Every structure is written in C-alpha cells, then in structure tokens.
Amino acid sequence: MIEPVDFAFQHVGLERSEPLRCQPQQLDALWATGKVIVLNEHGDACCANAQQIFFATENISQNRPHHATFLGLHDGLGYFAITLESTHLLGMETVNIRSAASTWPVLQSSIFAQAKALLHWQSQSKFCGRCGGLVDLKSAGYSAACSSCGLITYPQSHP
C-alpha cells in the first residue's frame, strides 16, 4: 500500500485565537516570546537562511508594532506577520510560496500561506468599498474599519 505524502497546505495551521485579537496586553505578551514571518512586496518570505524561516520578535522590534498581524498560536507560541518595508532588515534571502510548499515543513508552509493571504488583503484594502475613505486595520490585522463611514470589512477566507 502506498502511504500518502504530506502536502504543504493540508496542515490545519495555527490556532487562530480570535478572542486575543482585541486584547493588546495579551498580544504584547505573546510578541515578547513570539515568532515573525517577514514578507516582501511580492509576497515572498524573507529569511536569514534556509534554516531560519521565522525571526524572533526582538530581531524586529522590542515592542509589538501596531501593524504586526497576529496569525495565531502553536504550542503556546504566538506567530505574527509583518512586511519587509516596515522593518530594518536588509539583504534577506527570499522564498516564494511554491518553493516553500515543496521544501518547508507543513506547519511552516501553512503559516506562510496564511500570512501571504492576509498581508495581500491588507495591501489591497486601504480604502472603503462604500465611501472611498481610508481604512484602519483592527483586530490585529483581521478587519478594516472605515474612518469616514464606519464600514467594517474582513478578509475573504475561501478554502
């Protein structure tokens, strides 16, 4: 009998921990010991090397940046996503999502896919679809609220 091969995006991913998204003190505590995936403007993961997929949060900032997206928890460790342009990092190796799917462990590639989808949605959702006003990210990156009319939008989460 042939054993099924692990496929990168079949992993359930992180515990999304929705109740934590609106609790800044708990997010700050998770940031202090968490991990960060950094994506460039093309949605590629920026890595120090092939073995260092995630950065320790203190390598990004001592305090949790307002724009850091909380992805969720795994084994009590908080995972966050942030754009390269909002960091001080330079000269990073990059990995695209297809390469990660074939070479990274399944949990890590699932986290990458989640981060890529959310950061892309955030980059495309800067203005309100109803009135055209600027939006502010809320819920640790999982919603956007219009500063003019108050419309709240969420990323689409298709399987």
C-alpha distance (Angstrom), angle and dihedral (degrees) to the residues before:
residue distance angle dihedral
M1 . . .
I2 3.81 . .
E3 3.79 115.6 .
P4 3.83 115.6 -135.6
V5 3.77 115.2 -109.8
D6 3.80 118.7 -125.1
F7 3.79 108.0 -103.1
A8 3.77 115.9 -151.4
F9 3.78 99.4 -125.5
Q10 3.80 99.0 41.0
H11 3.81 92.6 84.1
V12 3.79 113.9 103.8
G13 3.80 89.5 -129.2
L14 3.76 126.0 -152.3
E15 3.78 129.9 -11.2
R16 3.83 97.0 -101.6
S17 3.84 92.7 -146.5
E18 3.79 95.6 -158.7
P19 3.85 94.8 -178.2
L20 3.82 90.5 61.7
R21 3.81 94.2 57.0
C22 3.80 93.2 82.5
Q23 3.81 96.5 41.4
P24 3.81 107.0 87.5
Q25 3.81 95.2 -178.4
Q26 3.81 92.3 55.9
L27 3.82 91.2 44.9
D28 3.80 89.2 51.2
A29 3.82 89.6 52.1
L30 3.81 90.7 49.6
W31 3.81 90.2 48.2
A32 3.80 91.0 56.8
T33 3.83 91.4 65.4
G34 3.81 101.2 18.8
K35 3.78 138.7 110.2
V36 3.81 128.4 -117.9
I37 3.78 132.1 -153.7
V38 3.81 112.3 -154.2
L39 3.81 119.9 -152.7
N40 3.80 126.9 -167.2
E41 3.81 126.7 -139.5
H42 3.83 90.4 -82.8
G43 3.81 93.1 53.7
D44 3.79 93.4 -107.4
A45 3.79 119.5 140.8
C46 3.79 114.8 -111.5
C47 3.78 113.0 -141.5
A48 3.78 133.6 -178.9
N49 3.82 86.8 -140.7
A50 3.81 139.7 -25.7
Q51 3.81 91.9 -81.8
Q52 3.81 96.2 46.2
I53 3.78 104.7 67.3
F54 3.80 96.4 152.3
F55 3.78 128.8 42.6
A56 3.77 125.1 -136.1
T57 3.80 107.4 -111.2
E58 3.81 92.6 -119.9
N59 3.82 88.1 63.3
I60 3.81 87.9 62.0
S61 3.81 102.6 36.4
Q62 3.79 138.4 -30.5
N63 3.81 89.5 -129.8
R64 3.80 125.1 46.6
P65 3.82 108.8 -98.8
H66 3.81 114.5 -127.4
H67 3.82 89.9 -124.0
A68 3.83 95.6 52.6
T69 3.80 109.2 116.9
F70 3.79 115.6 -136.9
L71 3.81 107.7 -137.1
G72 3.79 99.5 -179.9
L73 3.78 145.5 -99.0
H74 3.79 136.4 -59.5
D75 3.81 119.9 179.8
G76 3.81 89.4 -14.6
L77 3.81 93.2 -56.1
G78 3.81 118.5 122.7
Y79 3.81 119.4 -132.0
F80 3.79 123.1 -156.8
A81 3.82 136.8 -178.7
I82 3.78 126.9 -144.8
T83 3.79 136.9 169.9
L84 3.79 120.4 -107.3
E85 3.82 91.7 -127.4
S86 3.80 90.0 62.8
T87 3.82 93.1 55.7
H88 3.79 136.1 68.5
L89 3.83 92.5 -125.0
L90 3.79 119.0 126.8
G91 3.80 136.8 -178.8
M92 3.77 97.8 22.4
E93 3.80 126.2 168.9
T94 3.79 110.4 -121.9
V95 3.79 132.2 -144.7
N96 3.79 124.1 -166.7
I97 3.80 123.0 -139.8
R98 3.82 94.6 -104.2
S99 3.79 93.3 52.7
A100 3.78 90.9 46.4
A101 3.80 90.6 50.8
S102 3.78 90.8 57.0
T103 3.81 100.0 38.9
W104 3.82 110.5 25.9
P105 3.81 124.8 78.0
V106 3.81 113.1 -94.2
L107 3.82 97.3 -106.6
Q108 3.80 93.2 50.2
S109 3.81 93.6 47.4
S110 3.82 89.8 48.5
I111 3.81 89.9 52.8
F112 3.82 89.2 49.2
A113 3.82 91.3 51.6
Q114 3.81 91.5 49.3
A115 3.82 92.0 48.3
K116 3.81 92.6 47.1
A117 3.80 92.6 50.9
L118 3.81 94.4 47.5
L119 3.79 96.9 44.6
H120 3.81 90.2 47.2
W121 3.82 90.6 51.5
Q122 3.81 89.7 48.8
S123 3.81 92.1 50.7
Q124 3.81 91.4 50.4
S125 3.81 95.9 43.7
K126 3.78 104.2 63.6
F127 3.81 95.3 120.6
C128 3.79 132.8 50.3
G129 3.80 116.0 -102.2
R130 3.81 91.2 -145.2
C131 3.82 105.4 45.0
G132 3.81 106.1 4.8
G133 3.81 93.7 -117.6
L134 3.80 122.6 144.0
V135 3.78 116.4 -89.2
D136 3.79 129.6 -141.6
L137 3.79 120.6 -145.9
K138 3.80 113.7 -118.4
S139 3.81 136.6 176.7
A140 3.82 92.4 44.8
G141 3.81 90.9 -59.8
Y142 3.82 100.8 -40.2
S143 3.79 99.6 103.4
A144 3.79 139.0 31.0
A145 3.81 123.9 -146.0
C146 3.80 122.4 -160.2
S147 3.78 112.3 -124.0
S148 3.83 90.6 -150.4
C149 3.80 109.4 41.6
G150 3.82 101.2 11.9
L151 3.82 96.8 -121.9
I152 3.80 110.7 159.8
T153 3.80 118.4 -150.2
Y154 3.79 132.1 -174.4
P155 3.79 134.1 -156.9
Q156 3.77 115.6 -95.6
S157 3.77 110.7 -112.0
H158 3.77 108.3 -159.9
P159 3.79 117.0 166.9
